[in-house]
Amino acid sequence: MRAKTKKTKRKGMTLAEFETSLYGKKGTPKRDEYDEQLKLELIGELIKQTREHNNLTQTQLGKKLGMDKTYVSRMENNVKTQRLDTIIKVFKALKAQMFIRVEGVDGMKEVELI
């Protein structure tokens, strides 16, 4: 005979609940700032992963871009906010595809940048 298992309530929080508790609801200034920072960190991480996938050091990528290694490091670690043209230049040097998707009143449009 099988023993009955007692259902227990979850004591933790979901990530969304945790973010709301720390930064407030979506649409508030503090939460908007957090969400923006998170997106920038993801771009930096994508640059790093793509660079490593291409077996390049920060110095080698910097040379391809005509930039210093420290600038590449700052992009990857999100120390500095990047302009779109710089991000395009980086992914182009890494031979990666890049798309931008914009949803507006006419629906969603996707543009291939590289």
C-alpha positions as CSV (number, residue, x, y, z in Angstrom):
1,M,0.0,0.0,0.0
2,R,1.3,3.5,-1.0
3,A,1.6,6.2,1.6
4,K,-0.2,9.4,0.9
5,T,2.1,12.4,0.4
6,K,1.1,15.6,2.0
7,K,1.0,18.7,-0.3
8,T,3.1,21.5,1.0
9,K,2.8,25.1,0.2
10,R,5.6,26.7,-1.8
11,K,7.7,29.0,0.5
12,G,9.8,30.7,-2.1
13,M,8.9,33.3,-4.8
14,T,9.0,33.1,-8.5
15,L,11.5,35.4,-10.3
16,A,8.7,37.7,-11.3
17,E,7.5,38.0,-7.7
18,F,11.0,38.6,-6.5
19,E,11.7,41.3,-9.2
20,T,8.4,43.0,-8.2
21,S,9.2,43.0,-4.5
22,L,12.6,44.6,-5.2
23,Y,11.9,46.9,-8.1
24,G,8.2,47.5,-8.0
25,K,5.5,46.8,-10.7
26,K,6.2,47.1,-14.4
27,G,5.8,50.6,-15.6
28,T,7.2,52.3,-12.5
29,P,10.4,54.3,-12.9
30,K,12.5,52.0,-10.7
31,R,11.3,48.9,-12.5
32,D,11.8,50.4,-16.0
33,E,15.4,51.3,-15.1
34,Y,16.0,47.7,-13.8
35,D,14.4,46.2,-17.0
36,E,16.5,48.5,-19.2
37,Q,19.7,47.5,-17.4
38,L,18.9,43.9,-17.7
39,K,18.5,44.2,-21.4
40,L,21.9,45.9,-21.7
41,E,23.5,43.2,-19.7
42,L,22.0,40.6,-22.0
43,I,23.6,42.4,-25.0
44,G,27.0,42.4,-23.3
45,E,26.6,38.7,-22.6
46,L,25.7,38.0,-26.2
47,I,28.8,39.9,-27.4
48,K,31.0,37.8,-25.0
49,Q,29.4,34.5,-26.0
50,T,29.7,35.2,-29.7
51,R,33.3,36.4,-29.3
52,E,34.2,33.2,-27.4
53,H,32.3,31.1,-30.0
54,N,34.6,32.6,-32.6
55,N,37.6,31.8,-30.5
56,L,38.6,35.4,-30.2
57,T,40.2,37.2,-27.3
58,Q,39.0,40.7,-26.3
59,T,42.3,42.0,-27.7
60,Q,41.7,40.3,-31.1
61,L,38.1,41.6,-31.3
62,G,39.3,45.0,-30.3
63,K,41.9,45.0,-33.2
64,K,39.2,44.0,-35.7
65,L,37.1,46.9,-34.5
66,G,39.9,49.4,-34.2
67,M,39.2,49.6,-30.4
68,D,41.2,48.9,-27.3
69,K,40.7,45.7,-25.4
70,T,39.4,47.6,-22.4
71,Y,36.5,49.0,-24.6
72,V,35.5,45.4,-25.5
73,S,35.6,44.5,-21.9
74,R,33.4,47.4,-20.9
75,M,30.9,46.4,-23.6
76,E,30.8,42.8,-22.4
77,N,30.5,43.9,-18.7
78,N,28.0,46.6,-19.5
79,V,30.1,49.3,-17.9
80,K,29.2,51.7,-20.7
81,T,25.9,52.1,-22.6
82,Q,26.5,51.3,-26.3
83,R,25.2,53.0,-29.3
84,L,23.3,50.9,-31.9
85,D,25.9,51.5,-34.6
86,T,28.6,50.2,-32.3
87,I,26.7,47.1,-31.5
88,I,26.1,46.5,-35.2
89,K,29.8,47.0,-35.9
90,V,30.7,44.4,-33.2
91,F,28.3,41.7,-34.4
92,K,29.4,42.4,-38.0
93,A,33.0,41.8,-37.0
94,L,31.9,38.6,-35.3
95,K,30.1,37.5,-38.5
96,A,26.8,37.2,-36.6
97,Q,23.3,38.0,-37.7
98,M,21.4,40.7,-36.0
99,F,17.7,41.6,-36.2
100,I,15.6,44.3,-34.7
101,R,11.9,43.7,-34.2
102,V,9.6,46.7,-33.8
103,E,5.9,46.4,-32.9
104,G,3.9,49.5,-33.8
105,V,0.5,50.5,-34.9
106,D,0.9,48.7,-38.2
107,G,1.9,45.5,-36.6
108,M,5.2,43.9,-36.1
109,K,8.1,44.5,-38.4
110,E,11.5,42.8,-38.3
111,V,14.6,44.2,-39.9
112,E,17.8,42.3,-40.5
113,L,20.7,44.7,-39.6
114,I,23.5,42.3,-40.5
